[in-house]
């Protein structure tokens, strides 16, 4: 941890999560309005640029008694990338990176789920970006469950995935005069998910 970085779980960050359900088994739909799918990359070897995909949909079946019977599916609109800078977003949508006209969607489909801790589930599956599909694993922490004021049963999960973008044919870069490259090959995808139980 960098000496200028706050601890990841500082006690003052948030109120404690609610855990209203001992069994969250069921079918869920991702609530896009309360979910964030973020991206982080190093820029010019000196700072971190953050962004997020703003259009996506997902479903999950959770089975706490038999985690291996659980499954997750996620679809992300590549054109919805938003880093807060229109010129950069336009470049990310171009053929240099996501090539959104030819590849309008990123996909993740789970192939295996296992429980690795009391509230941690390792989800392994196929991540497809552009025309490349590769297996990845993400550890998701169940952050809470609640009955909201509208009568919806909700569960929350957090997870992060580090990948090398070149593995998915995202290879554009520029060499810096001082050494290194403009955009890191290694990037991180962050998931803060709120899902609503169906039925």
N, C-alpha and C positions, 0 to 999 in steps of 0.2 A: 504494500500500500504506500502510495506517495506521501511524503511528509506534509504536503499542503492539502491533502484530500481528507474530507470528513469520513469517519467510519461509516461503512455501508449500512449498519443497523443502529444508528444513533437513537437513543431512547426518546428523543424529542421529535423524531421524524413524523410519526403518526400515532393516533390512538390505537390501542390493541385491536386486532382483527376479531370479528365475531365468529364463533363456531357454534351455530345453532343446530347443526345436524350431525349425528354420529354416523349416519350412513348416507352418502351422497350418490348412491347408485341411481342411474337413470339416463335418459337421453337429453342432451343439452344443445342449445344454439348459442353461438357467440354473440354477445351484445356489442355491436360495433361502436355504439355511442359511448360505451364505458370501457373500451378495450384499446390498448395501444400496442402497435407493432412497430418498434423503433429500430433504427440502424445507426451504428457508430463506426466511423473510420478515422484514421489519422490523416491529417492534411499537412503537406510540406514537412513532415517529420517533426512538427513542433506542437500541434494542437489537435483536438478531437472535434470533428464535425458530426453533428447529430441530425437525424431526420426521422421521418415516420411515413408509413403507408397509411393513407386515410380511407381507402375503400377495400373492404375484404368481407368475407363471410366464412363461417366455419361451423362444424357440428362435432359433437363428441358423444360417445356412449361410455359412461363410467360404471365400473363394476368393482366395488371395494372388496367383495368376497372373493372375486376371481379377477385380479387386475389384468391378467392375460387376455381376458375377454373384452377389455376396453379398446376403444379405437378413436382416432381423431382424424379429421379432414379439414383442410384450410385452403382457401382460394384467395389470392391477393392480386388486385389490379395494379400492374406495374406502373401505369401512367399516374397513379395517385401518390407517387413519391413526393414528399414535401420536406425540404430542408430550410425553408424560409428565404431562399434566394432564387428568384425566377431563372436567372441565367444558369445557375448550377443545376437546378431541376431540369431545365431543358436539355443540358448536356447529359444528365443521367438517363433521360428518356430516349436519347439518340442511339444510333447503332453502335457508338463507342462503348456504351454500357448496356442498358436493359433492352434497347431496341423494341420499344413498346408497340410499335405498329405491327411488327412481325410476331412479337411474343407478348400479347396483352395480359398474360396471367402467369403468376408463380403459383406453385402448388406444393402442398405437403400432405402426404397420406401415410398414416402410421402402419407399420407392419408388426410391431410388438410393443407391449407395455408391461413393465414390471415395477413392483414397489420396492424401493431401495432404502426407505426410511419411513418413520411413522407418517409423515405428511409429504413424502417426496416420491414421485413417480418418474421413471426413466422411459421416455417415449422415443422409440426408434422408428424411423420411417424413411420414405423417399422424398427428397427435396428436388423439385424441378424448377430450374431457372433457365430461360431461353430453351434450347433443345437438349439440355444436359440434365440427367437425373442421377443423383448420387444418394447413398444412405447417410443419414445423420442421426445423432441421438441428442435429446434435450432432456435435462432434469427439470421437471416442473414441481414447484412447491405449492401444495394446497394452502392458500393463505387465509381462507375462511369460508363460511357459508351463512346465509341469512335469508329470512323472509322479508322482502322489501314492502314498502307501503302500498304497492299495487297488487300484492298477492303473489308475486313471483318468487320462486325459490331460486336463489343465486348461489354460485360458487365462484371463488376467485383462485387463479393460478398465476404464478410468476416463474419465468424461466429465461435463459439466455443461451445463445448458440454462437460459437466462434467458428468461422469458416474462412477458407482462402478463396477469394472471389475468382481467382484464375482457374480454380477447379470447375467453375461453371461458365467458362469462356467469357469472363468479364476481365479483359486483359489490358484495356487502355491504361496508359500511364505517361508521365513525362519525367525525364531525369533532371534533377536539380543541379545547378552549377556547383553547389557546395557539397554534393554527394547525396545519395538517397533518391527517393522518388516523391512525386507530388501526392499520390494517393496510396495508402497502405494496401497491400494485398490481403492482409488479414483484417476482417471486419467482424462486427458483432451484431447479431439480430436479437432484439429484446422483446419479450412477450409479457404484457400485463393484461391478463384476460379476465373478463367477467362473462359468465355464461348463465343462461336462464334455462331452467328445467322445463321440458315440454310434457304436456299431458297431465 
